[in-house]
Amino acid sequence: MQSDRLQVVLSVVLSVVLFTCGPSNFQAQDREMMVDSLPFLALGDSYTIGEGVDSALRWPVQLARRLRDAGVPVKDPLVIAKTGWTTDELDAGIDAAGPEGPFGLVSLLVGVNNQYRGRDLGEYRSQFRGLLARAISFAGGDEERVLVLSIPDWGVMPFAEGRDPAAIAREIDAFNAVNREESLARGVAWVDVTRISRAAASDPASAAPDGLHPSGVQYGLWAAEAFPVAVRMLGAPDG
C-alpha cells in the first residue's frame, strides 16, 4: 500500500515538472540565460559610435534590437569607437579600453578616416589585418562570430559638395576591396553598406544634421542589411 502511494506521489511530481518545464518554458529559460552569454562588441569610428544621432539609433544598437525582437538574445553593444579614428587609432583605443571577451558577436567598421587623410592603402591592409585578428580573438577565436561592414561613401553626402565625388568613390572602393579581401580570407562575414549609402544619397532623411554622417534612418538600413547575416552567424532560435 505504501509502495502504491509512493508511486502515485512520484507520478504527480513528475507530471508537475513536465508541465512547468515543458519545451516552451525551457526555451524561455535558455534564452534568458543566453542573454548573458552573447555580449556584443562593436569596434570602429564615427559610423559605429553614431556621430550626430541618438545612441539608440547607432547601427549596432539597432541590429541588437532587431536580433532580440527575432528571438536571438544579444546584449546592447559595448562600443569602442571615436569620431576621426583611423585603424591605428582604433587599435590604440582598444588597448586603452581593455575589453574582456569572449564576445558572442564582434563587429568591425573602420577605414574612412584613413581614406580621408590620404593614408597609404598598404598601411591600411596591414593595420586592418591586425584589427581583424583582434576582433577574432575577442570572439573567442571564432571567425564565424565576427561581422565586418564596408566603408560607406561620404562623397555623396551634402558635406562633400564642391569635392570630386567620383574620386572619393574610387578611393572608398579601393579601401573596401582590401577589407573585403582580408575578411573573406579569414572566413569572416562581410556586409556591403556602401551600396546603401550611395542609394540613399537622394533621400534628405539619410543624412544627420551635420550633413556628413548617416541619420538613424540610414543606420536602420545598415542594421537591416546586417541582420540576416547575424542571424545565420548566431543561429536562429528554436521554435
DRENDO-1510 file (C-alpha; in Angstrom, 1 decimal, always signed):
<recs>
REC; n; res; u; v; w
REC; 1; MET; +0.0; +0.0; +0.0 .
REC; 2; GLN; +2.8; +2.4; +0.9 .
REC; 3; SER; +4.5; +1.4; -2.3 .
REC; 4; ASP; +1.4; +2.3; -4.3 .
REC; 5; ARG; +1.1; +5.7; -2.6 .
REC; 6; LEU; +4.8; +6.4; -3.2 .
REC; 7; GLN; +4.3; +5.6; -6.9 .
REC; 8; VAL; +1.3; +7.9; -7.2 .
REC; 9; VAL; +3.2; +10.8; -5.5 .
REC; 10; LEU; +6.1; +10.3; -7.8 .
REC; 11; SER; +3.8; +10.3; -10.8 .
REC; 12; VAL; +2.2; +13.6; -9.7 .
REC; 13; VAL; +5.6; +15.2; -9.0 .
REC; 14; LEU; +6.8; +14.1; -12.5 .
REC; 15; SER; +3.7; +15.5; -14.1 .
REC; 16; VAL; +4.1; +18.9; -12.4 .
REC; 17; VAL; +7.7; +19.0; -13.5 .
REC; 18; LEU; +6.9; +18.2; -17.1 .
REC; 19; PHE; +4.1; +20.7; -17.2 .
REC; 20; THR; +6.0; +23.6; -15.7 .
REC; 21; CYS; +9.2; +22.8; -17.6 .
REC; 22; GLY; +7.9; +22.0; -21.0 .
REC; 23; PRO; +9.6; +22.9; -24.2 .
REC; 24; SER; +8.4; +26.5; -24.3 .
REC; 25; ASN; +9.5; +27.1; -20.8 .
REC; 26; PHE; +12.9; +25.5; -21.4 .
REC; 27; GLN; +13.3; +27.8; -24.4 .
REC; 28; ALA; +12.4; +30.9; -22.4 .
REC; 29; GLN; +14.8; +29.9; -19.7 .
REC; 30; ASP; +17.6; +29.1; -22.1 .
REC; 31; ARG; +17.1; +32.4; -23.9 .
REC; 32; GLU; +17.2; +34.3; -20.6 .
REC; 33; MET; +20.5; +32.6; -19.8 .
REC; 34; MET; +21.9; +33.2; -23.3 .
REC; 35; VAL; +21.4; +37.0; -22.9 .
REC; 36; ASP; +24.4; +36.9; -20.5 .
REC; 37; SER; +26.3; +34.6; -22.9 .
REC; 38; LEU; +26.0; +36.8; -26.0 .
REC; 39; PRO; +27.7; +40.1; -25.3 .
REC; 40; PHE; +28.3; +42.3; -28.4 .
REC; 41; LEU; +31.5; +44.3; -29.1 .
REC; 42; ALA; +31.3; +47.0; -31.8 .
REC; 43; LEU; +34.6; +48.4; -33.0 .
REC; 44; GLY; +35.0; +51.4; -35.3 .
REC; 45; ASP; +34.9; +55.1; -35.8 .
REC; 46; SER; +32.2; +57.8; -36.1 .
REC; 47; TYR; +30.0; +55.4; -38.1 .
REC; 48; THR; +29.9; +52.9; -35.2 .
REC; 49; ILE; +29.5; +55.5; -32.4 .
REC; 50; GLY; +26.8; +57.2; -34.5 .
REC; 51; GLU; +28.1; +60.7; -34.7 .
REC; 52; GLY; +25.2; +63.2; -34.8 .
REC; 53; VAL; +22.4; +60.7; -33.8 .
REC; 54; ASP; +21.0; +59.5; -30.5 .
REC; 55; SER; +22.8; +56.5; -29.1 .
REC; 56; ALA; +19.7; +54.3; -29.6 .
REC; 57; LEU; +19.9; +54.9; -33.4 .
REC; 58; ARG; +23.5; +53.6; -33.8 .
REC; 59; TRP; +23.5; +50.8; -36.3 .
REC; 60; PRO; +24.9; +48.2; -33.8 .
REC; 61; VAL; +22.3; +49.1; -31.3 .
REC; 62; GLN; +19.6; +48.9; -33.9 .
REC; 63; LEU; +21.0; +45.5; -35.0 .
REC; 64; ALA; +21.0; +44.2; -31.4 .
REC; 65; ARG; +17.3; +45.3; -31.1 .
REC; 66; ARG; +16.3; +43.6; -34.3 .
REC; 67; LEU; +18.0; +40.4; -33.2 .
REC; 68; ARG; +16.3; +40.4; -29.8 .
REC; 69; ASP; +12.9; +41.1; -31.5 .
REC; 70; ALA; +13.6; +38.0; -33.6 .
REC; 71; GLY; +14.3; +35.9; -30.5 .
REC; 72; VAL; +18.1; +35.9; -30.8 .
REC; 73; PRO; +19.4; +37.1; -27.4 .
REC; 74; VAL; +22.1; +39.7; -27.8 .
REC; 75; LYS; +23.1; +42.4; -25.4 .
REC; 76; ASP; +23.3; +46.0; -26.4 .
REC; 77; PRO; +26.8; +46.5; -27.8 .
REC; 78; LEU; +29.9; +47.6; -25.9 .
REC; 79; VAL; +31.1; +50.3; -28.3 .
REC; 80; ILE; +34.8; +51.1; -28.7 .
REC; 81; ALA; +34.8; +53.9; -31.4 .
REC; 82; LYS; +35.5; +57.6; -31.8 .
REC; 83; THR; +34.9; +60.1; -34.5 .
REC; 84; GLY; +38.0; +60.6; -36.6 .
REC; 85; TRP; +39.7; +57.3; -35.7 .
REC; 86; THR; +42.0; +55.7; -38.2 .
REC; 87; THR; +42.9; +52.0; -38.0 .
REC; 88; ASP; +46.0; +52.6; -35.8 .
REC; 89; GLU; +44.0; +55.0; -33.5 .
REC; 90; LEU; +41.3; +52.3; -33.1 .
REC; 91; ASP; +43.9; +49.8; -32.2 .
REC; 92; ALA; +45.2; +52.2; -29.5 .
REC; 93; GLY; +41.7; +52.8; -28.4 .
REC; 94; ILE; +41.1; +49.1; -27.9 .
REC; 95; ASP; +44.3; +48.9; -25.8 .
REC; 96; ALA; +43.0; +51.8; -23.6 .
REC; 97; ALA; +39.5; +50.3; -23.2 .
REC; 98; GLY; +40.8; +46.8; -22.4 .
REC; 99; PRO; +37.6; +44.9; -23.3 .
REC; 100; GLU; +37.4; +41.4; -21.9 .
REC; 101; GLY; +36.0; +38.6; -24.0 .
REC; 102; PRO; +34.9; +36.4; -25.2 .
REC; 103; PHE; +32.0; +38.1; -27.0 .
REC; 104; GLY; +29.2; +36.4; -28.8 .
REC; 105; LEU; +29.3; +38.9; -31.6 .
REC; 106; VAL; +32.0; +41.3; -32.7 .
REC; 107; SER; +31.6; +44.0; -35.5 .
REC; 108; LEU; +34.3; +46.0; -37.2 .
REC; 109; LEU; +33.9; +49.0; -39.4 .
REC; 110; VAL; +36.9; +51.3; -39.9 .
REC; 111; GLY; +38.9; +52.9; -42.7 .
REC; 112; VAL; +37.1; +56.1; -43.8 .
REC; 113; ASN; +39.5; +58.3; -41.9 .
REC; 114; ASN; +42.4; +56.5; -43.5 .
REC; 115; GLN; +40.9; +57.4; -46.9 .
REC; 116; TYR; +40.0; +60.9; -45.9 .
REC; 117; ARG; +43.5; +61.7; -44.6 .
REC; 118; GLY; +45.1; +60.2; -47.7 .
REC; 119; ARG; +46.8; +57.4; -45.8 .
REC; 120; ASP; +48.5; +54.5; -47.7 .
REC; 121; LEU; +46.4; +51.6; -48.8 .
REC; 122; GLY; +49.2; +49.1; -48.0 .
REC; 123; GLU; +49.3; +50.5; -44.5 .
REC; 124; TYR; +45.6; +50.1; -44.2 .
REC; 125; ARG; +45.8; +46.5; -45.2 .
REC; 126; SER; +48.4; +45.7; -42.6 .
REC; 127; GLN; +46.6; +47.5; -39.8 .
REC; 128; PHE; +43.1; +46.2; -40.8 .
REC; 129; ARG; +44.5; +42.7; -40.8 .
REC; 130; GLY; +45.8; +43.3; -37.2 .
REC; 131; LEU; +42.4; +44.7; -36.1 .
REC; 132; LEU; +40.6; +41.7; -37.7 .
REC; 133; ALA; +42.8; +39.3; -35.8 .
REC; 134; ARG; +42.0; +41.2; -32.6 .
REC; 135; ALA; +38.3; +41.0; -33.4 .
REC; 136; ILE; +38.5; +37.3; -33.9 .
REC; 137; SER; +40.4; +36.9; -30.6 .
REC; 138; PHE; +37.6; +38.9; -28.8 .
REC; 139; ALA; +35.1; +36.4; -30.3 .
REC; 140; GLY; +37.0; +33.6; -28.6 .
REC; 141; GLY; +38.9; +32.7; -31.8 .
REC; 142; ASP; +35.7; +32.0; -33.7 .
REC; 143; GLU; +35.7; +33.8; -37.1 .
REC; 144; GLU; +32.1; +33.0; -37.6 .
REC; 145; ARG; +31.2; +35.4; -34.7 .
REC; 146; VAL; +32.8; +38.4; -36.4 .
REC; 147; LEU; +31.0; +40.8; -38.8 .
REC; 148; VAL; +32.8; +43.4; -40.9 .
REC; 149; LEU; +30.9; +46.3; -42.6 .
REC; 150; SER; +32.2; +48.1; -45.7 .
REC; 151; ILE; +33.1; +51.8; -45.5 .
REC; 152; PRO; +30.1; +54.0; -46.7 .
REC; 153; ASP; +30.7; +56.6; -49.3 .
REC; 154; TRP; +30.7; +60.0; -47.7 .
REC; 155; GLY; +31.3; +61.6; -51.1 .
REC; 156; VAL; +27.5; +61.5; -51.8 .
REC; 157; MET; +26.7; +63.4; -48.6 .
REC; 158; PRO; +25.9; +67.2; -48.5 .
REC; 159; PHE; +29.2; +67.8; -46.7 .
REC; 160; ALA; +31.1; +66.8; -49.8 .
REC; 161; GLU; +29.6; +69.5; -52.0 .
REC; 162; GLY; +32.3; +71.0; -54.2 .
REC; 163; ARG; +34.5; +68.0; -53.9 .
REC; 164; ASP; +35.1; +65.3; -56.5 .
REC; 165; PRO; +32.6; +62.5; -55.7 .
REC; 166; ALA; +33.9; +60.2; -58.4 .
REC; 167; ALA; +37.5; +60.4; -56.9 .
REC; 168; ILE; +36.1; +59.8; -53.4 .
REC; 169; ALA; +34.1; +56.8; -54.7 .
REC; 170; ARG; +37.2; +55.3; -56.3 .
REC; 171; GLU; +39.2; +55.6; -53.2 .
REC; 172; ILE; +36.4; +54.2; -51.0 .
REC; 173; ASP; +36.1; +51.3; -53.4 .
REC; 174; ALA; +39.8; +50.6; -53.1 .
REC; 175; PHE; +39.8; +50.5; -49.3 .
REC; 176; ASN; +36.7; +48.3; -49.4 .
REC; 177; ALA; +38.4; +45.9; -51.8 .
REC; 178; VAL; +41.1; +45.5; -49.1 .
REC; 179; ASN; +38.8; +45.0; -46.1 .
REC; 180; ARG; +36.6; +42.6; -48.1 .
REC; 181; GLU; +39.6; +40.5; -49.3 .
REC; 182; GLU; +41.1; +40.3; -45.8 .
REC; 183; SER; +37.7; +39.5; -44.2 .
REC; 184; LEU; +36.9; +36.7; -46.7 .
REC; 185; ALA; +40.4; +35.3; -46.4 .
REC; 186; ARG; +39.8; +34.8; -42.7 .
REC; 187; GLY; +36.3; +33.4; -43.1 .
REC; 188; VAL; +34.7; +36.5; -41.6 .
REC; 189; ALA; +31.2; +37.7; -42.7 .
REC; 190; TRP; +31.4; +40.9; -44.8 .
REC; 191; VAL; +28.3; +43.2; -45.3 .
REC; 192; ASP; +28.1; +45.8; -48.1 .
REC; 193; VAL; +26.6; +49.1; -46.8 .
REC; 194; THR; +28.4; +51.2; -49.3 .
REC; 195; ARG; +25.8; +50.4; -51.9 .
REC; 196; ILE; +23.1; +51.5; -49.4 .
REC; 197; SER; +24.9; +54.8; -48.6 .
REC; 198; ARG; +25.1; +55.6; -52.3 .
REC; 199; ALA; +21.4; +54.7; -53.0 .
REC; 200; ALA; +20.4; +56.8; -50.0 .
REC; 201; ALA; +22.1; +59.9; -51.4 .
REC; 202; SER; +18.9; +61.3; -53.0 .
REC; 203; ASP; +17.0; +61.0; -49.7 .
REC; 204; PRO; +17.3; +64.0; -47.4 .
REC; 205; ALA; +16.4; +61.8; -44.4 .
REC; 206; SER; +19.5; +59.8; -44.9 .
REC; 207; ALA; +21.9; +62.4; -43.5 .
REC; 208; ALA; +22.4; +63.5; -39.9 .
REC; 209; PRO; +22.2; +67.3; -39.2 .
REC; 210; ASP; +25.9; +67.7; -39.8 .
REC; 211; GLY; +25.4; +66.7; -43.4 .
REC; 212; LEU; +28.3; +64.2; -43.3 .
REC; 213; HIS; +27.2; +61.3; -41.2 .
REC; 214; PRO; +24.2; +59.0; -41.7 .
REC; 215; SER; +21.0; +59.5; -40.0 .
REC; 216; GLY; +19.2; +57.0; -37.8 .
REC; 217; VAL; +17.1; +56.1; -40.8 .
REC; 218; GLN; +20.2; +55.1; -42.8 .
REC; 219; TYR; +21.7; +53.3; -39.9 .
REC; 220; GLY; +18.5; +51.3; -39.8 .
REC; 221; LEU; +19.0; +50.2; -43.4 .
REC; 222; TRP; +22.5; +49.1; -42.4 .
REC; 223; ALA; +21.2; +47.1; -39.5 .
REC; 224; ALA; +18.6; +45.6; -41.8 .
REC; 225; GLU; +21.3; +44.5; -44.2 .
REC; 226; ALA; +23.4; +43.0; -41.4 .
REC; 227; PHE; +20.5; +41.3; -39.7 .
REC; 228; PRO; +20.1; +38.1; -41.8 .
REC; 229; VAL; +23.9; +37.6; -41.8 .
REC; 230; ALA; +24.0; +38.0; -38.0 .
REC; 231; VAL; +21.1; +35.5; -37.6 .
REC; 232; ARG; +23.0; +32.9; -39.7 .
REC; 233; MET; +26.1; +33.6; -37.6 .
REC; 234; LEU; +24.4; +33.3; -34.2 .
REC; 235; GLY; +21.9; +30.6; -35.1 .
REC; 236; ALA; +18.1; +31.1; -35.4 .
REC; 237; PRO; +16.3; +30.5; -32.1 .
REC; 238; ASP; +14.4; +27.3; -31.6 .
REC; 239; GLY; +10.6; +27.4; -32.1 .
</recs>
